Amino acid sequence: METAALKFFKNILETPSPSGYENPMQQIVRDYVADFADDVKTDLHGNVIAAKNPDAKFRVMFAGHCDQIGLIVSHIDDEGYLYVQPIGGWDVEVLIGQRMTVWTSTGPLVGVIARKPIHLLTEDERKQVPKMKDLWIDIGAADKKEAGKLVRIGDSVTVQLGYCEVLNKFAVSPAMDDKTGCWVVIEALRRASKGRKKLKCGVFSVSTVQEEIGLRGARTAAYGIDPQVGVAVDVTHATDCPTIEKKEEGDIRLGKGPVIHRGPNMNPKVVERLIEAADGNKIAYQLAASGKATGTDANSIQINRAGVATGLVSIPNRYMHSPVEMISLDDIDHAADLLARFVENIDPAMDFTP
């Protein structure tokens, strides 16, 4: 992986982008793609669309969502404690004891989520799973007046952001779901634009918004681009850690390559061309079965307008929707190569009708 590409990856991971509040990260995307995209647009929804050969009649869309799960401030009490609503799907228990960042108009504000110490919990309280409404963020404010001078209702909140590497080129950070996918589709466009083969189609790599609250950005971006072929890149559950049942979720491992999905949400010809691109270029990959429409941008792309020939490539991810999501740097590197080689071999004369 080139130094600039790795720096871009770290930058987006360390920049907040809860659903509906993606603009700080999208600005980093716009700045990065300016050097190699023929055209860069931001639509009214907030999707950033970077294109090569934007006027081509045959269009391929790559989608990776930039939004992350987060929180939104909904109440400030008399003592200056902040109460929040979720943006996206949280396991509330992983939030307890976390350092948080409130993204205010005057800059980031550090706080913590905690609860009554274990010494003071009653027997019944110890057995109960806490609810979001029972948690608060403590920013150290003296009272509501002091907190209100800094925080407004509707400010977004994330867990404390930060990137670190562990053994075997694995990396840990909040929001690997799905800044890995966003990185892959942008990097794939860069690699395809500098590849040995001249592209015969239009390629639109989209940093999509609001996936975590209903696949919203991919729906509007796909309608605007109107692609014949689309590939979404998201994360999938790695099953190479304790407690996850491989018989139900498949055998998916970090460091063994990106995952190509097969199933009814996927066009079989797109799937086979992804596999051919991997085999022909000696790119490691894994296969996964998806027996229904997936909860990814692929679902929105597939049913856009009169239908799009759609594929799904995933990055194995341990501990999804937590502050310690873990992925393999090799897997995202190989995924970017896979998409670049896939699109290089697209010919407008190809028929993707099943």
Secondary structure, DSSP 8 states (H G I E B T S, - for coil): --HHHHHHHHHHHTS--BTT--HHHHHHHHHHHTTT-SEEEE-TT--EEEEESTT-SSEEEEEEE--B-EEEEEEE-TTS-EEEEEES---GGGGTT-EEEEEETTEEEEEEEE-S-GGG--HHHHHS---GGG-EEE---SSHHHHHHH--TT-EEEE----EE-GGGEEEETTHHHHHHHHHHHHHHHHHHTSSS---SEEEEEEE--GGGTSHHHHHHHHHH--SEEEEEEEEE---STT--HHHH----TTS--EEEESTTS-HHHHHHHHHHHHHTT---EEEE--S--SSHHHHHHTSTT--EEEEEEEEEBSTTSTTEEEEHHHHHHHHHHHHHHHHT--TT-----
